[in-house]
């Protein structure tokens, strides 16, 4: 896949830029909830709408069975992107699956899993192919 074929590449670039800005200001040794609060401040830019702790209802055979809470649902230029933040050097399989489940439940195309580490921010784009 070519870079120009990436889904929501410009919107993703803006979100990742915000993450790097937060890291540059705060470093990589804080707790996850501190980064979440800083991201809330940084997201208050023109053209970006977001919901923190966005609830996604889960159904089975048409029956409500529970709720997922996503760190952020971000809307930029009509695109809706899930942002889930973590602390740690590695992308854990359970966290990747978590974002994938959010995307499927909400029928969204793209999620970003971002890890704050002592040396920087690493991120993974997770695409819902369904």
C-alpha positions as a LaTeX table, in Angstrom:
\begin{tabular}{lrrr}
\hline
Residue & $x$ (\AA) & $y$ (\AA) & $z$ (\AA) \\
\hline
Unk1 & 0.00 & 0.00 & 0.00 \\
Unk2 & 1.32 & 3.43 & $-0.94$ \\
Unk3 & 1.36 & 6.23 & 1.60 \\
Unk4 & $-1.17$ & 8.18 & $-0.49$ \\
Unk5 & $-3.54$ & 5.20 & $-0.19$ \\
Unk6 & $-3.68$ & 5.46 & 3.60 \\
Unk7 & $-7.12$ & 6.11 & 4.98 \\
Unk8 & $-7.49$ & 9.51 & 6.70 \\
Unk9 & $-3.76$ & 10.23 & 6.34 \\
Unk10 & $-4.05$ & 14.02 & 6.84 \\
Unk11 & $-6.38$ & 13.66 & 9.82 \\
Unk12 & $-4.11$ & 11.02 & 11.35 \\
Unk13 & $-1.10$ & 13.29 & 10.80 \\
Unk14 & $-2.82$ & 16.04 & 12.81 \\
Unk15 & $-3.64$ & 13.70 & 15.68 \\
Unk16 & $-0.13$ & 12.24 & 15.79 \\
Unk17 & 1.30 & 15.76 & 15.71 \\
Unk18 & $-0.73$ & 16.58 & 18.82 \\
Unk19 & 0.62 & 13.46 & 20.55 \\
Unk20 & 4.20 & 14.46 & 19.76 \\
Unk21 & 3.55 & 17.98 & 20.98 \\
Unk22 & 2.23 & 16.64 & 24.29 \\
Unk23 & 5.26 & 14.36 & 24.64 \\
Unk24 & 7.68 & 17.19 & 23.83 \\
Unk25 & 6.16 & 19.31 & 26.59 \\
Unk26 & 5.68 & 16.62 & 29.26 \\
Unk27 & 8.26 & 13.92 & 28.51 \\
Unk28 & 7.62 & 10.22 & 28.85 \\
Unk29 & 7.50 & 9.47 & 32.57 \\
Unk30 & 3.99 & 10.54 & 33.60 \\
Unk31 & 0.94 & 8.38 & 34.21 \\
Unk32 & $-1.52$ & 7.62 & 31.42 \\
Unk33 & $-4.26$ & 9.86 & 32.83 \\
Unk34 & $-1.88$ & 12.86 & 32.81 \\
Unk35 & $-1.33$ & 12.40 & 29.08 \\
Unk36 & $-5.06$ & 12.05 & 28.58 \\
Unk37 & $-5.70$ & 15.40 & 30.31 \\
Unk38 & $-2.96$ & 17.08 & 28.26 \\
Unk39 & $-4.40$ & 15.67 & 25.03 \\
Unk40 & $-7.80$ & 17.17 & 25.96 \\
Unk41 & $-6.15$ & 20.61 & 26.20 \\
Unk42 & $-4.23$ & 20.09 & 22.94 \\
Unk43 & $-7.30$ & 18.90 & 21.00 \\
Unk44 & $-9.15$ & 22.15 & 21.61 \\
Unk45 & $-8.12$ & 23.46 & 18.20 \\
Unk46 & $-10.32$ & 24.89 & 15.47 \\
Unk47 & $-11.77$ & 22.20 & 13.22 \\
Unk48 & $-11.32$ & 19.34 & 15.70 \\
Unk49 & $-14.26$ & 17.92 & 17.61 \\
Unk50 & $-13.73$ & 15.21 & 20.15 \\
Unk51 & $-15.37$ & 13.28 & 22.92 \\
Unk52 & $-13.32$ & 11.98 & 25.82 \\
Unk53 & $-14.38$ & 8.62 & 27.27 \\
Unk54 & $-16.76$ & 8.10 & 24.35 \\
Unk55 & $-19.28$ & 5.30 & 25.11 \\
Unk56 & $-19.78$ & 2.57 & 22.52 \\
Unk57 & $-22.78$ & 0.34 & 23.15 \\
Unk58 & $-22.32$ & $-3.35$ & 22.48 \\
Unk59 & $-25.14$ & $-5.57$ & 21.25 \\
Unk60 & $-25.56$ & $-9.28$ & 20.70 \\
Unk61 & $-28.48$ & $-10.49$ & 18.58 \\
Unk62 & $-30.05$ & $-7.07$ & 18.96 \\
Unk63 & $-29.81$ & $-7.10$ & 22.77 \\
Unk64 & $-27.72$ & $-4.58$ & 24.68 \\
Unk65 & $-24.93$ & $-6.38$ & 26.58 \\
Unk66 & $-22.54$ & $-3.64$ & 27.67 \\
Unk67 & $-20.54$ & $-0.51$ & 26.97 \\
Unk68 & $-16.96$ & 0.12 & 25.88 \\
Unk69 & $-15.39$ & 3.46 & 26.81 \\
Unk70 & $-12.92$ & 4.77 & 24.24 \\
Unk71 & $-10.26$ & 7.26 & 25.37 \\
Unk72 & $-11.17$ & 9.61 & 22.51 \\
Unk73 & $-13.43$ & 9.77 & 19.49 \\
Unk74 & $-11.97$ & 12.51 & 17.31 \\
Unk75 & $-13.76$ & 14.13 & 14.37 \\
Unk76 & $-11.71$ & 16.04 & 11.82 \\
Unk77 & $-13.10$ & 17.05 & 8.44 \\
Unk78 & $-15.85$ & 14.44 & 8.53 \\
Unk79 & $-13.52$ & 11.60 & 9.55 \\
Unk80 & $-14.19$ & 9.83 & 12.86 \\
Unk81 & $-11.08$ & 8.29 & 14.40 \\
Unk82 & $-10.65$ & 6.43 & 17.67 \\
Unk83 & $-7.61$ & 7.32 & 19.77 \\
Unk84 & $-6.57$ & 4.97 & 22.56 \\
Unk85 & $-3.54$ & 5.91 & 24.64 \\
Unk86 & $-1.30$ & 3.68 & 26.74 \\
Unk87 & 2.01 & 3.72 & 28.58 \\
Unk88 & 4.75 & 1.29 & 27.61 \\
Unk89 & 7.40 & 0.34 & 25.08 \\
Unk90 & 5.45 & $-2.40$ & 23.28 \\
Unk91 & 2.11 & $-2.69$ & 21.56 \\
Unk92 & 0.32 & $-5.42$ & 23.45 \\
Unk93 & $-1.86$ & $-7.79$ & 21.47 \\
Unk94 & $-4.78$ & $-7.19$ & 23.87 \\
Unk95 & $-4.59$ & $-3.41$ & 23.25 \\
Unk96 & $-4.58$ & $-3.86$ & 19.48 \\
Unk97 & $-7.58$ & $-6.19$ & 19.79 \\
Unk98 & $-9.28$ & $-3.67$ & 22.09 \\
Unk99 & $-9.07$ & $-0.92$ & 19.45 \\
Unk100 & $-10.17$ & $-3.36$ & 16.75 \\
Unk101 & $-13.24$ & $-4.28$ & 18.82 \\
Unk102 & $-14.08$ & $-0.59$ & 19.29 \\
Unk103 & $-13.89$ & $-0.01$ & 15.53 \\
Unk104 & $-16.13$ & $-2.99$ & 14.75 \\
Unk105 & $-18.70$ & $-2.11$ & 17.41 \\
Unk106 & $-18.96$ & 1.51 & 16.23 \\
Unk107 & $-18.52$ & 0.66 & 12.52 \\
Unk108 & $-15.58$ & 3.04 & 12.13 \\
Unk109 & $-12.64$ & 2.69 & 9.76 \\
Unk110 & $-9.57$ & 3.87 & 11.70 \\
Unk111 & $-8.17$ & 3.77 & 15.20 \\
Unk112 & $-4.84$ & 4.96 & 16.53 \\
Unk113 & $-3.16$ & 3.16 & 19.40 \\
Unk114 & $-0.52$ & 5.46 & 20.90 \\
Unk115 & 2.02 & 4.47 & 23.52 \\
Unk116 & 3.88 & 7.06 & 25.56 \\
Unk117 & 7.37 & 5.76 & 26.34 \\
Unk118 & 10.33 & 7.35 & 28.15 \\
Unk119 & 11.98 & 8.00 & 24.77 \\
Unk120 & 8.99 & 9.13 & 22.69 \\
Unk121 & 5.55 & 8.38 & 21.35 \\
Unk122 & 5.01 & 5.32 & 19.21 \\
Unk123 & 1.76 & 4.71 & 17.42 \\
Unk124 & $-0.01$ & 2.11 & 15.35 \\
Unk125 & $-2.81$ & 2.70 & 12.88 \\
Unk126 & $-5.51$ & 0.04 & 13.17 \\
Unk127 & $-7.87$ & $-0.30$ & 10.24 \\
Unk128 & $-11.30$ & $-1.93$ & 10.34 \\
Unk129 & $-11.54$ & $-3.94$ & 7.12 \\
Unk130 & $-15.18$ & $-4.91$ & 7.67 \\
\hline
\end{tabular}
